[in-house]
């Protein structure tokens, strides 16, 4: 049996109590010692101790059924050892202060014990089934509240749709912000029963979207979204499938999982405001501003129920408020940093951990009970507002919503620290029963405030960004800043001194979010029936460091999909399954140890996934497949008025890095049409990375230009050209449109291999958050500040992040499929005398010598213009080895 009870008081709290009592004790003892001597003093003290023990025992017996003082209940229930979960940066930035009574803990109480006996739970499961154990994911939707002065909202000129200088002016805020006086009856409640078992793969069962839908002819409705205006009823229409449109303070969660050590629950969510940014979507952009608020921290102070009622008597009260000693009596108020709790200085969510309590074996007929174990405050793995400041950006959002270039605001990642007494259960996965039923859950309650706009509103400290007199005003929009020297966010002005949060029962929130097992070095997302801490040690190490793997890849792929900008009538690309085996074999051949593939197939069709193709590699523990059916929220091209936002891809990559970074030294984010090819004397990417490591490189960039389908590797069908079946993709597309080394413009579609521990947030093409960027002003040396004339604008230097040498280290060949319809009129378009070069030739004609020659730029026999360059090492070295591996399968 695992018995879990409240932690004892923290050492700091004990020291504080002792320091308060010592002077009083000395005032009593010292005169007695002076007058009666040591022996008499010892006898006297023994009598006093005996008297107080008897008095304490009597008092305890008499008051066994009485309510405890509210402050004492908070002391007992709040475990301050959770502060160690804060990221290092946040701990260093925390204001130094002594813990308040509400922040400390006292001795355990039997009433606070949560007991979990795995054998008892399994016995109940076998006898009664899982129906009384399983909880349904739910959401309580809170009505919107107006935080802005009416008539002050300016979203810019819609006619200047693509003009990022015409971004509007932030509204004026109502100060202090209004209290949330809703009652539980004011909330809407929705349930999402798709999730039943951790064995099914949690990400595929979360209420992210409507899922794949079909028309009257049973054809999948896979369309580009984000172009048409939404109706006023759209948010409510979406609520039965996903609650975020109707209550945008709820995070749009795509993945939930414990960290590998069980210390935190990780949440991967997407900023839904980025999905529709066209001129017809200004109402949606305004309504979804709270999605950006969730990226910005707040600071809170714990209160007793009595203190909360005194400060904000108009808030809803439970009929039993203050009459119990449960965690429900803990209340919060928004408070300045210096008044907030240490673990509440950089937070945004209240996390409530619940466990399923099973009766003893002789009482099996009793239904299991859900027990509230502990309430903690969330943390961020990195400070999003600080990231924006360090990148030299004046704001995290604009009223107009043209903010998609701020890549770091795309994915929201936050953590709920696991109570220390639950960490072994979470780490081992033993809280998940044999059929996958979870017995631990967490509710996520957002703390609601309007978003902060611009430099004048950032909530950062001098330790983070330097002395206040160096905070420069933004030139982004002259009317944004209230003063010439920004002073930052004023919590007293915006929150007042009585901004008490409503009770959880009257707050919008996610409920019953399941806690499954942590990511493991197993073959699939399907959990093992039993977890063992030693499982992490059984995998054969392929890394020269302390991690099991040296080089791994994150891939988001589907058996069929539509490329950006393709409308619903366009044919999908369906060659992923065909090319996947070749792609895997090549990359295992050049040094990759493992591939984590997020399978997006079920977002596009209901017939085929990539699982059958991957099964042999899964069985050999070379591939981990994660079923990831969430649909891209906007598949437009970046230049569209409503900029494309591939939400499913972005959250998948972030989930991949967060899940599996503990297991690999280096990671790459790639597509299945991209080949990373060792060059020069290298026959493995591992030696390339080892040499890069010796020169302190943490990020290796590969420039990308599109390869063309070689004429001689294709056939003509009805005036179009199509790849011949007897060639590999690497062979048929070994004709890059740019020669090596590629020009700088080829960095626009770059891909990277990066140190997993150095890059906590990678976004498709960019290492958008790095450890170097997260270094604060206080952490940096004075010499570094003096030599860097613009400290607050961070750039990775040429050593930390650099472009790979394509001739001596490695290069990337982008073999994106050329669809037959893209080769129409190829004889005219590929002729050297064709004037409309912008129309493009999609068929490859390689320069015969590998060098560009303006005097000899076309084939003499038919006038086809040379337009691409072959990689000789691919032809002479890599292709023979690849074909041999494929023949041996």
N, C-alpha and C positions, 0 to 999 in steps of 0.2 A: 504493500500500500504506500502511495505517495501522499503524505500529509502536508498541506500547504496552508500556512497561516501568516498573519501580518508580521512584518519585520519589526525587530526591536528598534529602539531609538538610535539615530545616527550618533556617531562619536562626537560630532560637532555640537549636537543638541545636548548631549550629556555633559560635555565640558561647560556649556553655557549655563546649565542648571547648577552644576557644582560651583561655578564661579559666583553665582548669585547667593548660594547658601553659605559659603565658607565664612564670610565676615560675621554673619549672625551667630554661627556656631562658636567662633572664637570669643565673641563677646560674652557667651555663657560659660565656656570652659575655662578661660584664662583666670577669672577671679576665683573660681573654685580651686583650681590648682595652686594658686598663690596662698589661699587661706588654709586648706585642709591637707595638702600634700598629694602625692601621686596615688598612693594606695586607696585613700578615701575616694579620690576622683574616679578610679576604675570601678569601685563598688557602686558608686552613684550612677555612672553611665550604664552599667549592666541593668540596674533597676529601671532606668528610663527606657532602655531598649525593650525590656520585657513588657513594660506597661503599654508602649505604643504598639507592639505586636498584638497584644490581646485586644487593644482598642480597634486596630485595623481589621482583625478577624471578625469582631462583633459587627463592625460597620459594614463589612463586605456581605455578611449574612443577612443583615437587615435590609440592605439596599439591592439585593440580588435582582429584584424584578423592577427596580426603579430606573428611570432614564439617566444616563450619564450627562454630564455637562457637554454642550455642543463643542466647545473647544477641545475637550479631551477626546471626543469621538474623532474629530479631525486629526488630532495628533496620532491617534491609534491607526487611522486608516490611510493616511498619506505617507508613503514610504519615500523618504528623501534620498535613498541610495539610487533612485532612478536618474539623478543628475548626471551620473557617469555615462548615460546614453547620449548626451549632447555631443554633436561634432566638436572636434578640438577647437575649431575657430570660434564657435559660439561660446564654449566654456571660457576661452581667453577674453572674450568681449564682455562677459557677464559682469555686471556691477558687483563689486565686492561688498557684501553685507552679511550680518548675522541672520540665521534662520529665524523666522517668526514662529510663534507657537503653532500656527496652522501648518507649518512646513515640517514639523518634526514628528516623530513616532514614539509611542510608548510601548509597554510590554504587550505581548500577544494576549488575546482573549479567546476563550473557547468558542464564543459566538462568531468569531471571525474566521474560523477554520474552513477551508475548502478541501475536501478529501476526494481523491480520485484513486479508485482501486480498479486497475485494468481488468482483473479477473471477474470482479463483480459486474462491470460494465459489459464485458463480453457475454457473461451468463445471461444478463437481461436481454441483450441483443439476440441471442440464440433462442430464447424462450418467447419473446414478445415481438421481435422484429424491430426495424429502425424507426417506425412511424412516430413513436413518442419521444424519440431522441433528436431527430433532425429538426432544424430550425429553417424557416424560409427567409431568404434575403428580403429585406423590406426597406422602404423609404418613407419618411414623414416629410411632407412638403409644406414649407412655411410661406405664408403670403408675403408678397413684396412690400417693402417699406421705402418711402421716399427720403433719400438723404440729401437731395439737392434743392436749392432755392428755386422755386418755379420761375420759368422764363430765362434762366441763365445757361441753358444747354445750347451749345453751338458746335455742331458737327461738321462745320466747314461747307464748302461749295460742292454739291454733288456733281456738278458739271465738270469739275476738275477731278475726275475719278482717279487718275493715275498720278496726280500731282502730290507728292509727299510733303510739299511745303505748305499746302493748304489743308491742314489737319484739324482745324477747329480750335476751340478754346475750352479748357476744362470748366465745368460748372462751379458755381459757388456752393459751398457746403452749408447745411444747417448745423449750427454749433450751439451747444454740444449735440451730437447726433441723437436722434430720437430713441427712446427706450422701446424695446420690443415687448409689447404688453399683450401678446397673443396668449390664448389658452389652448390646452390640448384639443379642444373641439374645433379650433380654427385650422388645424392641420389636416391635410389630405394624406391618406395612408394607402400605399400601393405595395403589393407583394410580387416577387419575381421567383417563381418556383422551379425554374429550369435546373438550378443546381441542387443535386441530391447527395453526391458522393465525391470525395477528393480523388477517387480513382478515375473519374471521368475527365479530369483536367479542368481546374477552376476557371482559367481564362476564357475557355470556350462557353462557359455557362453564365457569365456575368451579364447583367442587363445593360449592354452597351448600345444596342440599336435594335431595329425591327427584325433584323436578320434577313436572309435571302427571301425575296418574294418573286412571284411568277405572274405572268399575264394570263389571259383567257386561253391561250394555246399552250400553257405550261412551259413557256419560255422564260428563263430567268430575266428579271428586270434589273440588269446591271447597267446603270447609267451614270454619267457624270452628274454630280449634284453640286449645288451652290450657285446656280444661275438664276433661278426663278424666285420671286419674292414669296415669303411665307405668309399664310393667312393669320389673322388675329387668334384663331383657335388652335393654331399649330402646336404651341407648347402643351396644351391640355391633351391634344390628340396623341402626342408622343409619350405622355406620362405612363401609360400602361406598359410601354416597352422600355423606356429609360426616363428617369425623373428629372434630368438635368435641365432640359429646356424650360420646364415649368418652375423649377427652383434652381437657378444657376449658382447658388451658393454651395450646392452639393458637388463634390468633385466627380468628374466624368471618369470613373475608375475602369481601367482595362486589365489590371493584374493586381493580385494580392499574394504575398508569400512571406514567410519568415526569413530572416537572414540565416546564413548557414550556421551561425553560432547560437541562434535562438534569442538574441538580445533585442531585436526589434521586429516589427511587422512592417514590411515594405509595401507601399502603395504607388502604383504607376497610373497616372491619370493624364488626360489630355485637356488642353485649354480650348474648349469648344467655341469660344468667341472667334477663333481664327478660321472657322469653317466657312463662313459666309461673309465676305468683305466687299461685295459689289455695291454700286450706288443705290441699288434697290433694297439693300439690306440694312440701312441705317437704323430702323427700329430694333432689329435683332442685335446689332452691334451695341446699342445702348442697353438693351435688356440683359445682355450677357456680360456686362462689365464685371459683375462679381466673380467670374471665372479668373480674372486677373487679380482680384483681391486675394484669392486663395494662394497666389504666389508671393504675397507680401506678408511678412510676419507682424504679429501684434504682441503686446505684453500684458499679462494679467496677474492679478493678485487674488489669492484664495480668501474667502470670507466664511464666517459661520452663517447659519440661517438667520440668526438674530441680527447680525450686522447687515446682511443683505436686505432684510425687511426694513430696517431703520433707514438705510440709504435710498431705497426704491420701494416704498410701500405699495405703489400702484401695480407692480408686477404680479402675475398670477401666483397664487399660493395653493399648495396642496393642503387638504384638510388635516393631514398628519405632519405638516412641515414643522420641523424642530422637535418632534416628539419621539424620534427614533435616533439610533446611533449609527445609521447606515451611511454609506457613501453619498446617498442622495441628499444629505444635509450639507454637503460641500458646495459652496457657491463661489462665483468669480465676479470680479469687476475688471474692466479695462483700466489699466493704470500705467503711469510713466515707468520707464525702465527702473529708476531708482527706488520705486515703491513696489515693484512687482516681485513675485517669487523667482528664485534663481532659475528654476526649470520652466518658468513662464515668460521669459524675456524674449524668446524668439520662437513663438508658437503660432498655431492657427486652428488646431482641432483639439477637442476633448475626446479622449479614447477611453471607452468603458469596456473592460474585459469581463466576460461571463464564462462560467463553466457549468457543465451538466453534472449535477450531484446525483449519484446512485445510492439507493438504500442498501443495507447489508443483505447478505445472501438469504437470510431467513425472513426478509420482508420484500421479496421480489415482486409482489403484486403492487407495490407502491410505484406510482409514475415518477420518473426522474424529474428533478427540479432544476431550473436554471438559477444559478447563484451569481450575483454581482460580486466579483472578486476585488477589483480595484479600478480606480479612475486615474489616468495619467494625462499629461499634456504632450502633444505631438512635437516633433523636431524636424528641421530640414537638414538634408545632407550637405547642402550648400545654400548660401543666402542669395536668392534670385535678385533682390534689389541691389545688393552689393555687386553682383556680376554685371548688371546693367551699368552701374556707375563706373566700374573698372574698365568696361569696354568703351567708355567715353560717350555713352548714350544718355540723353537727358531724361528719358522716361521709359516706363515699361509698357505704356499704352498711349494712344491718342484718341480723342473723342471720335474721330472719323473711322478708326479701326484699321488703317493701313499700316499694320505693325508686323506683318508676316516675315519681314526681314530680320526681326529680333528672334532668331532661332531658339534661344535659350528660354523663351516664354512659351514654347510649344508644348512641352511635356512637364507636368507637375509631378514631382516625386517628393513624398513625405513619409515619415516613419512614426509609428506608435511604439514607444519603448515597452518591452514586455516586462511586467513585474518580475523581479528577480526570483521570486519563489515559483514562477511558472516556467522559467527559462529552460530547465532540463526537460520538462515535458514537451515544450515546443521544439527544442533542438533535436530530441530523439524521435519526435513524431509519434510518441506513444499515446498522445491524446486523441489520435485518429484510430478508430476501431477497425477491425479486420475487413469490414465491407466498405471502408472509406468514409464512414460517418464521422464528422468532426464533433468533438465534445467541448471545444473552446471556440468562442466567438468574440467579436469586438464590434461595438457601435462607434461610429465616427460622427461627431457633432461639430460642425463648423462654427467658428466664432465670426460673427458677421459685422463687417465694416465696409464702407465704400472704398474704392481703389484710390491710391495716392498717385497724383500726376506730377511729373517734372521734378527738377532738382530741388525746388523750394519745398517739396513734400516728402523727400526721402527720409526714412526713419533709420539713419545710420549714426554711428558715434565717431568721436574724434580719434579713438583708438583704431577704428576701421579705416577712415579716409583722411585723417590728418586734422590739424588745427582748423577751427571753424572759420578763421579769417582767410583761409585758403580756398574755401568753397566758392567756386566761381558760378556766376549766373549762366543760365542756358541761353544760347542764341537760337534754339529750336523755334521758339515763338516768343517775341518780346513781351507779349501780354500775359504769358503764363506765370511769370514770377512776380510776386507781390513786393519784393524788395530787390535792390541792386545787389545785395550780398545775401544769398539764401541762408536761412537759419535752420532749414530742415523742418520735419514734421513736428507740430506742437500737440502732444497728446492731451494736455490740459485744456487747450482751446477746443479740440475736436471731440474729446470724450467727456470732459468735465471731471468731477470727482465722484460722481455717483452713477457711472455707466455700468450698472450691474447686469450681468447676463441672466436671461430667464432660466428657470429650472429646465432640466433636460426634457422633461415630459412635455413642455410647451415649446420645444425647439425643433426646427427641421433637422433631419439627420438620416444617415444610413444605419440600418439595424441588421443584426444577425449576420455580419460578414464572417464567413468561416475562416478558421485558422487551420490550414492543411500543413503537411510536412514541409521542411525546407528543401530548396534545390539540392540535388545530390548528383554524384557522378554515376548515375544509373543510366539505363539505355533509353528510357522514355519518360514522358511526363507522368505516366501512370505510376502511382505510388506503390511501393512494396507493401505487402500486408503487415510486415513488422519492420520497424526501424532499429538500427543499431549504430551507435556512435562510431563503431569501428568500420562501418561501411566506407567512410571517407578515406580510410587508410588502405583499402584493399586494391584500389586501382593502381595499375602499373604506372610508375612515373615516367613521363617523357620529357620532363623539364630538368634543366640543369640547376634550377633554383629550388625553392621550398614548395612550389606548387606542382600539382600532378601533370599539368600540361604547359608546354612552352608557347605554342601558337594555336589559337582557335579562331573560328569564323562565326559571325552572326549573319544569318541569311533570312530574309523575308521573301517568300516565294509562293506561287500558286500554280496548280495544274493548268489553269487558263486564266487570262486576265486581259484587261484593256489598257492600252498605253494612255498616257496623259492626253487629254483633249479629244479622245475618240468618242463619238456620240453613240447612242444606244443601237443604231443600225449597223455600226461597224463590226466587222468580224473580230473576235477575240484572238489573242496570241495563245496558241495551244501546244507549244513545243517544249515546255519546261520539263515534262516527264522524259521526253526523248533526250534532251541534252543534259539532264541532271546526273546520270551515271558517269558520263564522260567528264563532267565538271568535277565531281567528287574524286574520281580516280586521279585526275591531274593534280588536284590540290593536295591530296594525301601523298602523291608522288613527290611534290616539291617541298614538303615539310610540315603541312598542317597536321595537328594531332587530333583535332575534334571539330565537328561542325554542329552548331545549334541552329536548327531550321524551324522557323515559325511558319507553319503551313496555313496560308490564307485561302486555300482552295474553296472552302465552303462559303466564302463571301461572294463567289462568282459562279459556282455550280453546285448541284446537289448530288452529282453522280460519282465524281472521281476526286480523290485526294492524292497526295504524294506518298502516303504511307506504304503502299505496296512496293514502290520503287526503293524506298528507304529501308525496308525491313531487313535486308541482308547486312546493311551497315549498322542498323540499330542492334542487331544480334551480336555484332562484333564490337559494340561499344565505341564505334567511331562517330556515330550521329545520334543526337538527341532531337526528337521531333516534338514540337509543341503545337497542338491544335489551336489555331488563332483565326477564328472566322469573322472578326470585327471588320466592318466595311469602311473603306476610305470615305471620309466625309466630304471631300472635294477633290476630284481628279482632273481639275483644269490645269492648263499649263501655267507656269509662274507669271507670265505676262498678261494673263486674263484680268479683266476688271475685278472679278471675284477670284483672287489668287488661289491656286491649287494648294490644298493642305491634306497630305496623305497621312491622316491621323493614325490609321492602323499600322503603317510602316514605322512611323516615328515612335509610337509607344512600344512596338515590338522590339526595336533596336535598344531602347532604353531598358526595357525589361530584360533583354538578353545580357546586356552589360552588367546590370545590377545583380541578376541571378547568378551569373557564372564567372564574373571577374575574380572571385576568390579561388578559382580553380586553374587560372591560366596567367602566364606572365604577359603575353601579348595577345591583342585581339584585332580582328579586322571586320569591318562591316562591308559586305559585298553582295552583288547580284550574281545570278547563275550564268550570266553572259559576260562576266568579267574574269579574266585570267591574269593572275599575278605570276610573272615569269622571271625566275632568277637569270641573271645575265653575267657576262664576263667569265671569271673562273668559277663562279658560284654554281653549285648543283643543288642547293637547298636554300630556302628562304631563312632557315635558322641561322646559317652562317652569316647571311646578310645582316640579320638582327643582332647577332652576337657582336659583330664588328661595329654596328651602329651604337650598341650599348656601351662599348668601350670608349666612345667619344661623347657619351652623355646624351645621346639622342633618345627622346621619349616618343616622338611622333614622326613617322616616315610617310611622306605624301607621294602619291602616284598620280601624275597627270593623266587625263583621259581625253581621247579623241575617238570618234567612231570608226570602226573598221568597216570595210566594204566586202560584199559577197563577190568573190573572185569569179570572173567570167568563165574560166575554164573549169570551175568546180560547180557550175550550175547548168541547168538545161532550160530550153525555151519551150513554153507551153502557152499557146494562144497569144503570142506577142509579148508575153511576160516571162520573167526568168525566176527559176526556183532552184534551190540547193539540191544537188544530187545526193541520193541516199547513201552512197557508199563512201562518203567522206565524213570525217569528224568536223564539228563546228570550228575547232581550233584550226583545222586545215583549210576549210572553206573560207574562213574569214581572216586568214593570216595576211591581211593587206590593210595596214593602218593608214588613215587619211593624212596623218602627220608623220614626218620622219622623226627619228630620235636624235637628240633630245627634243621633246615636244615644246612648243612655244608656251609663253605664260598664260595665254588665254585658255589653255587646256586645263588649268587649275579650277575652272568654274565647276566642272563635274568631277573633281578629284575624288579619290578614295584613299583611305589611310589604314596603316597598321600602327597601333598605338599601345603603349604600356597601360594595362588595365587599371593599375593602381594610380597612375598619374592623371588619367582622364575620367572623372566621374560622370561626365555627360558628353556623349558623342552624338552628333546629329548628321547622319547620312554622309555628308561630305566634310564635316568640320569637327574638330575637337573643341567644342564650344565652351566647355568649362574644364579647366585644368587646375592642378595643384598650384602651379605658378600664378595663375590669375587670382586664386583665392587667398594669396598672401596679403595680409592686412598692412596698413601703414605702421601699426605698432610692432608687427613681426619683422618688417623689413629693417635692414641696417641703415644707419644714418648715412653711410657712404653711398649705399644704393639710392637713397633719396636724393642725395646731392648730385650724383652723376646722371640720374634720369630726370631730365628737365620737365617731363610731364608724367609724374609718377602714376596718377590716377588713370591714365590710358595705357593699358597693358597690351604688349605684343609678345608672343612667343619668339624667342630669339632664334637665330639660324642654327644654333646647336640643338636646342630643345626640340624644335619642329623644323624639318627641312624636307626638300624634295629629293626623292631617290635618284641616284645617278643611273639613267636608263641604259647606259653602255657598259658600266662596270658593276652595278649592283642588281637592279631589278626594274622591270617595266610592267605596264598593264596594257592588255589588249582587250578592248571593249567590243565584243562580238554580237552586238544587238541584232536581233533577227531582222532581215529585210523581207517584208511581206511581198508576195508576188505583185499586188496592186501598186506597190511603191516603185516598181520597175517599168511602169507603162511608158511607152515611147522612148525606151532606153536607147534605141539606135540613134535617134535624133539628139537626145539630151547628152549622150556620152561622146558625141562627135566633137572634134576639136574646134570646129567652126560654129558650133551652137553658141549663140550670143547670150541667151538668158541663163547665165551660169547659176543664178540664184535658185532656179528651178531644180538644179541638182541632178547628178547622175548617181544612182544607187548601185550600179554594177562596178566592180573593181577591175581596173586594168593596171597592173603593177609596173612601176618603172623598172626596166630590164636590168639596169646596173645598180639599182638601189639608191641612186642619186638623181636629184632633179636637174634637168637640162632643158633650158628654155628653147634651145635650138633644135631639140629632138624630143618633142613633147607628145607624139602620138604614134600609133601603130601604122606603119606604111601600107599594110594590106587593106585596112578598112577605115583608117582615120579616127579610130577610137582613142580618145585622149587619156594619157597616163594620169592616174589620180590617187595612187596609194603605194605603200612601201611594205615589202615583205620583211619579216624577221627571220634572218638566216639561221639563228640558233634554234628557233622553233622548228624549222624545216629539217635541219640536220641532226639535232640532238633530242629535242623534246618529243616530237611527233613519233619517231620510232619507238621510244619507250612507252608512250601513251598507247599506241596501237597494240603493243605486246601485252600490256596490262588488260586492255579491253578484250583481247583474244583469249586471255586466260580465265575470264569470268565464266 
